[in-house]
Amino acid sequence: MGRVTPKDAAPDCVCIVGRHVKTGALARSWLPVTTAGINKRVASDGASAKHEREAESCERRAQRFEEEAQKREDDAAGKLDKSYNGAAWLEERAEGYDDEARTADQQAATSIGADWLKSLAEAAQARYKAADCRDRAESARAEAAKLREEAAVLRTDAQNCTERAETLWAECEEAEARKEEECARVARVATEWSSLPLIVLAGLR
């Protein structure tokens, strides 16, 4: 039928009266006419904001997983390199003890009595230390392998979080696009309503 100006109407909206599309009864409706009012009226269903928060959380978890994975990779490298107690360092120590054992064997071959016994003891001790170093090197390699396995799991978790975040950001963009479309639709309708003739009925202004 047309526009009306009821007493309770907000100044930034347009009100109309007309026939209800389903019942045919007289009905009144309103729409905002300002951009702020339209944005407020066409509020998202909350999914967009929720997805945005979840996406940011997924990105933070992915970063944390990646940092933990890198730390384990670094620790694994330390277990294998030539730094103190690394597998490579222990292997070098074992080779050094092998040399000491050979030297002691040579001395034992040319010694007698107490010197011979001393050389034999030194050779045995050197061989024991060499074996111990090799056992520790093997243990270090096993620890490095475990750390790398853990790093691989963490990187998989990081990738999953990253993919989830990408999906959520895409859903946020879709929700925002739908909101913009709805805002544009509401703005068009509000403009159409604003051009309707102002009517005065009993009880309405």
C-alpha positions in Angstrom: 0.0 0.0 0.0 2.6 2.5 1.0 4.9 4.2 3.5 3.8 5.1 7.1 5.5 6.9 9.9 4.5 5.2 13.2 5.4 6.8 16.5 7.9 4.1 17.4 9.7 4.2 14.0 13.5 4.8 14.1 14.6 7.8 12.1 17.0 5.7 10.0 14.4 3.3 8.7 11.5 3.1 6.3 8.2 1.6 7.4 5.4 0.4 5.2 2.0 -1.2 5.5 0.5 -3.7 3.1 -1.1 -7.1 2.6 0.7 -10.1 4.1 2.0 -12.3 1.3 0.5 -15.5 2.8 -2.5 -14.5 4.9 -3.6 -11.3 3.1 -3.9 -9.6 6.4 -2.9 -6.0 6.9 0.8 -6.0 8.1 3.5 -3.5 8.8 7.2 -4.0 8.1 10.3 -1.9 8.2 13.9 -1.8 6.8 16.9 0.3 7.6 18.0 2.8 5.0 21.6 3.5 6.2 24.6 1.3 5.5 25.2 0.8 9.2 21.6 -0.1 9.8 21.5 -2.5 6.9 24.7 -4.2 8.1 23.2 -4.6 11.5 20.0 -6.0 10.1 21.7 -8.4 7.9 23.9 -9.8 10.6 25.6 -13.1 9.8 24.5 -16.2 11.4 27.5 -16.2 13.6 29.3 -18.9 11.6 31.6 -16.4 9.9 33.0 -15.0 13.2 33.2 -18.5 14.7 35.0 -19.9 11.6 37.4 -17.0 11.7 38.3 -17.6 15.3 38.7 -21.3 14.6 40.8 -20.7 11.5 43.1 -18.4 13.5 43.3 -21.1 16.2 44.2 -23.7 13.6 46.9 -21.5 12.2 48.4 -21.0 15.7 48.3 -24.8 16.3 50.0 -25.4 12.9 52.7 -23.0 13.8 53.2 -24.6 17.2 53.3 -28.1 15.7 55.9 -26.9 13.1 58.1 -25.4 15.8 58.0 -28.6 17.8 58.8 -30.6 14.7 61.8 -28.5 13.9 63.0 -28.7 17.5 62.9 -32.5 17.3 64.7 -32.4 13.9 67.4 -30.3 15.5 67.6 -32.6 18.5 67.9 -35.6 16.1 70.7 -33.9 14.2 72.5 -33.3 17.5 72.2 -37.0 18.3 74.0 -37.9 15.0 76.6 -35.3 14.5 80.2 -34.8 15.8 79.1 -32.7 18.8 79.7 -34.2 22.3 77.9 -37.5 22.7 76.7 -37.4 19.1 76.8 -40.7 17.2 79.6 -39.5 14.9 81.6 -38.2 17.9 81.2 -41.6 19.7 82.2 -43.5 16.6 85.4 -41.5 16.4 86.0 -42.1 20.1 85.5 -45.8 19.5 88.1 -45.8 16.7 90.5 -44.0 19.0 90.1 -46.7 21.6 90.6 -49.3 18.9 94.0 -47.7 18.1 94.8 -47.7 21.8 94.0 -51.4 22.0 96.2 -52.2 19.0 99.0 -50.2 20.5 98.6 -52.0 23.9 98.6 -55.4 22.0 101.8 -54.5 20.3 103.4 -53.6 23.6 102.2 -56.8 25.2 103.8 -58.8 22.4 107.2 -57.4 23.3 106.7 -57.3 27.1 107.1 -59.8 29.9 106.0 -60.0 33.5 104.2 -57.1 35.0 104.6 -55.0 31.8 102.9 -57.7 29.8 100.0 -57.9 32.2 99.7 -54.1 32.2 99.6 -54.0 28.4 97.0 -56.7 28.3 94.8 -54.8 30.8 95.1 -51.6 28.8 94.2 -53.4 25.6 91.1 -54.9 27.3 90.1 -51.6 28.8 90.4 -49.9 25.5 88.3 -52.5 23.8 85.6 -52.2 26.4 85.5 -48.4 26.0 85.3 -48.8 22.2 82.4 -51.2 22.6 80.7 -48.9 25.0 81.1 -45.9 22.6 79.6 -48.0 19.8 76.7 -49.0 22.0 76.0 -45.4 22.9 76.3 -44.4 19.2 73.7 -47.0 18.3 71.5 -45.7 21.1 71.9 -42.1 19.8 70.9 -43.2 16.3 67.8 -44.9 17.7 66.9 -41.8 19.6 67.4 -39.7 16.5 65.2 -42.0 14.5 62.4 -41.7 17.2 62.7 -37.9 17.2 62.4 -37.8 13.4 59.3 -40.0 13.6 57.8 -37.6 16.1 58.7 -34.7 13.9 57.0 -36.4 11.0 53.8 -36.9 13.0 53.9 -33.2 14.2 54.4 -32.0 10.6 51.4 -34.1 9.5 49.4 -32.5 12.4 50.6 -29.1 11.2 49.5 -29.8 7.6 46.1 -30.9 8.8 45.6 -27.8 10.8 46.8 -25.6 7.9 44.3 -27.3 5.5 41.5 -26.9 8.1 42.3 -23.2 8.4 42.2 -22.8 4.7 38.8 -24.5 4.5 37.5 -22.2 7.3 38.9 -19.1 5.7 37.1 -20.1 2.4 33.9 -20.6 4.4 34.3 -17.1 6.0 34.7 -15.6 2.5 31.6 -17.3 1.3 29.7 -16.1 4.3 30.9 -12.6 3.8 29.9 -12.7 0.1 26.4 -13.9 1.0 26.2 -11.1 3.6 27.2 -8.5 1.0 24.6 -9.9 -1.5 21.9 -9.8 1.2 22.9 -6.2 2.2 22.7 -5.2 -1.4 19.2 -6.8 -1.7 18.0 -5.1 1.4 19.3 -1.8 0.2 17.5 -2.1 -3.1 14.2 -3.0 -1.3 14.6 -0.2 1.2 15.1 2.2 -1.7 12.0 0.9 -3.4 10.0 1.3 -0.2 11.3 4.8 0.3 9.8 5.8 -3.1 6.4 4.6 -2.1 3.8 7.3 -1.4 3.3 8.2 2.2 -0.2 7.2 3.5 -2.1 8.2 6.5 -4.6 5.8 8.1 -6.5 5.9 11.4 -4.0 4.9 14.1 -1.1 5.2 11.7 1.0 8.2 10.8 
